[in-house]
Every structure is written in C-alpha cells, then in structure tokens.
Amino acid sequence: MRRYLFFIGLLFSFKAVVAQDRIVFDDRANLISSQVEYLLSEKLKQNDISLSTTVDIKEKCRYYFAKIYKSENRIITEVENCDGKLLGSKSNGENLLSSNDEEKAIVIYYAVLDIIQNPTMLDEDLSENKQEVSANINSEHDSRYFFAPTSFGLKERELYYNSIYFLLHDIQYGLTDNFSIGMGTTLFGFPVYFTAKLSIPLKEKHSIALGDMMILGTYGTNFFGNLGFATYSYGDSHNNLTIGAGYLNVNNNDITEANTGSLVGNFSAIVRGGPFFYFLTENYVFNVNSREYAYRERMLPNGDYTYDEGEYNLRRTLWYGLTGIRFVRKNKELVSWQIGLTHVLIAPGNIPSPYDSPSWDPYGYRNEKSRMIAFPTLSYTRKFKLE
C-alpha cells in the first residue's frame, strides 16, 4: 500500500511538471516589443512552451511567471512558479537595452530556459539573499501615493482603481507605458474630473511627469477648475519622494463665489517598512479665495447714521495632507489598503485696505487664527492588468 501511494504521488508530481507548458512575462524594463515577443514565442515553442499574455486562473499551475526588471545598471530576469516560489534569477548585463530585437529575444530565451531547466539557480552575485532579489521588483502601486501621482507611469493596458472612504472613486488607465488618462468622481457624482499624465523616465532613479486635471460641476452647477502640474520623482519603485508644482484656476462659481488662481506646491514620499507595508505622506500647499463682507456705521453732519457694506476677496493659505501606512496584500500584491490621518491647516489671510481699519467690521475675521483639523483616512487600491 505504501509503495502504491508512492507511485501515485510520483505520477501526480510528474504530471505537474509536464503540465507547466506556458509562460507569461511581466516586462518592467520595456524590453519586449511586439517583434521581440514574436521571436521569443517562436524560440520557446522549440521547448514546447507557449508564450501567453493572459493567465487562466483555473489552470494557473500550467504557467511559469517571468519578470524582467532593471536593477541599478543590470537587466534581471526572474522566473517563479504558480505558488510565487522563485525558481531562479539571471543577470542579463548592462547592454541589453541597446541590443536589437533578435539579440533581446535570444538573451531572454536562454535566461528563461536556464532557470526552468535548473530550478533554484541564481547568479552568484544574486544568490546571497533571495528575498533581497525579490524586493528589487517594482511595486505594483508606484504610480500613486494616497491620491497624488508620482512621476512613474502605469504600463500599457494597466488599469488602476483608487477609492478614499469608498466615497471618492478614481480610475487611471495606461494607454502606453508612459502616458495614462483617468477620471474620478464622488459617490454622489459631484464633481467629476478628468486627468492625463505623461511620464518621462530620465537616468536611474530620476523621472519627471507632466499632467493636467480638469474639474467640472455636475447637476447644472456652475463650477470649473483646472490644475496643470509637473512633478519630479527621485528613488526607486519602493522608496521615493516627489516634488510637484502646478497652477490651479477655479472660476467664479456657485461654491466659492470667487475666482481662484493659485500656485500649488506638492511634496510626497514613501518608504518601505517591510515586505508588505510602507510609510507614506503627501502634502499640498496652495491659496484659496473666498468672498467676504464688512460693514460700518457713520454719523452724518446732520446727526443721522448711515450704514455702509463692502465686499472683498480674502486669500487664505491652506496646507492639506495625508499621512499613514500602506499595506500590500501578501497573497495578492495588486491590492493595497492605506490608513492614516488627513490633516488640514488653514492660515488666515490679510484683510485688504480699506477694510482693515478700525472703522470697518469684517464680520469677525480681523482676529481669525490658524486652524488645524485632523481626521482618519482609509483608502483602497487595486491594479488590473488587461490583455
């Protein structure tokens, strides 16, 4: 009986090995063009392995999962099984990015084949710590902090969903590896906004992005706003900081009752605290206009009193930020949760002349003080890789 069970187990093990006849690539180094994909597919067919762009979850263990990414000046190829176990890793050197399509296909093919035929094989300079190798893989959530964008872009056909309190809903879609568009609104459908972002990778650890967010009122509300912005990010996919600047223009509308034109400054950062959590913060500084009123009473020469009322725009400085922790699902890295605090500091503005005088009463704003507000924040994100 024991021998029978042994052969049954051996048979299933043999079937599991034979059944792994497909491979999918997560190309994070932008190496695999359509021509490279074709050449690579033809070479893999010689080993009875078909290259696939999608995964049938019901048959997940028929697939190898290959990742190609850039670490410092090297291109790294890794292959995992369906349980996420690292089968091996190969360094493809420094010159692969400048190679032609055929050379790229050949190098990737032999790297993958070596790993598949020799599981647990790592390059000598990568074999000291498998977790460290795995940690170099790009984060699936490196295009956003809580809400603010980084200079890193989504890959082509990646869809990113972000919700704060499940009241604000935001989606972003990668049209190419460097250009994405998106939109968002609240649970109530007011307002609605549309976004576009062009990411421009520079040298190692340096990226910039240009973007725009247009905000519209709904339900017939007279509201329009537009924020054009530029960002610079320094760091890698897991640890980085972003400095951004833009110009926000809001029309004279039903909500603010004043035109607002303001420079907007942004500082955001994220630091990896462990395999599955990060510390992050994003902060904005800008000015807001509000329409305020003042009044005064004057005694006329004949002894009568007259009442005067004036209006003016009060320009306040506002610091808005979110700070907290991101948790990435251990068994599903495409999902993350963010918890923390939203903090708002409102600094009083200067009352313009002539209303900043003892004869005018600006409805109590003369003694207005800075106000700090803080409340909990919860957000959920999910990336979808569409094929």
Disulfide bonds with the S-S distance in Angstrom:
Cys61-Cys82 2.02
